[in-house]
Amino acid sequence: MLNRRILRTKVFKTVYAYAENHGMTIKEAEALLELSCESTRDLYLFMLSVVGPLTQEAANRIAAAMGKFNPTEQELNPNMKFAENSIAPLIVGDPDFSKIVSRKKLSWEPYDMFIRHLYEKLRERKYFNDYLESGDSGIEADAALWAKIFEREFEDNPELSDILEDMSIYWNDDLGYALSWCCKTVRSLGKGERWSLLPLFQSEMEGRQGYDSDRTFVFGLLRSAYVNFDSFVDRIDELTPKWTRDRICTTDLALIVCGMAEAAMQNAAPVKVIINEYVEISKSYSTPESSAFVNGLLDKLINVHQ
């Protein structure tokens, strides 16, 4: 599931935590990294599990309208296409999915108001109404709709952001990535495949036999950064006489240390790739000036030791 970019980001965050708390042991750092990796898959499970409650909300609204004292003709003959979509039973009714979601205590029940608000928004969307009125029916059409919902309704949603922040400190940054896997999952269900728990690392996924282990990579990178942290910082200080460690942003320091740590690993990626990766990460987590700073320092620090 997790690709190299997100793994590098998670190591960077762990190294940042170590830079802020130098008393952290390597075992504590590894446990923090493991938890961070697993949390992304948990977020994927939580977001995918919204399919059941949102479908049920639609069914409940229809039933309530039909039970009114004086329902309209439209309420007596509702469009059941979404309320009876074929994707929801494949997820809700999957015993493996239900078991793992229950074990991890991932539930939308405390957030029923969010589900109501989400359904109200859906009813106003053109793509949703086009789906209801379309003559296309069946599992592929249902899967395509759910993919659009995951693509369009959750990112940049303040209400959801508050929920995720309350549930886990790791989740908000990983939402886009988790949603991309939700889209892939519903599309695979639309092709007749059954749900199965995604391996935590992409190198463990079907069809990737022979690829270098992502688990070995991510924990090797963390150890390289942890063990060599002080010596890497000393080298950074040598190249930045006007910028003592106290004056360098901790975020930039952690990014540069991670780049140096990866370059020092056996079978490391090309230098240009390593530098570009941490420059890209800096654009999301540091200051506007950081990308040039990280790029320049890594170029000097890595290439001078090649």
TAFENCOR-V643835 format. One record per run of one state. SS is the DSSP state (A for helix, B for strand, O for the rest). FROM is the first residue (numbers start at 1). TO is the last residue. Records with the same first field share a line. If there is no record, write none. Layout:
SS->FROM-TO  FROM-TO
This chain:
O->1-1  3-3  21-25  49-49  67-72  77-85  93-94  104-108  125-125  134-138  153-157  168-170  191-200  205-213  228-228  240-249  264-270  286-289  304-306
B->2-2  201-201
A->4-20  26-48  50-66  73-76  86-92  95-103  109-124  126-133  139-152  158-167  171-190  202-204  214-227  229-239  250-263  271-285  290-303
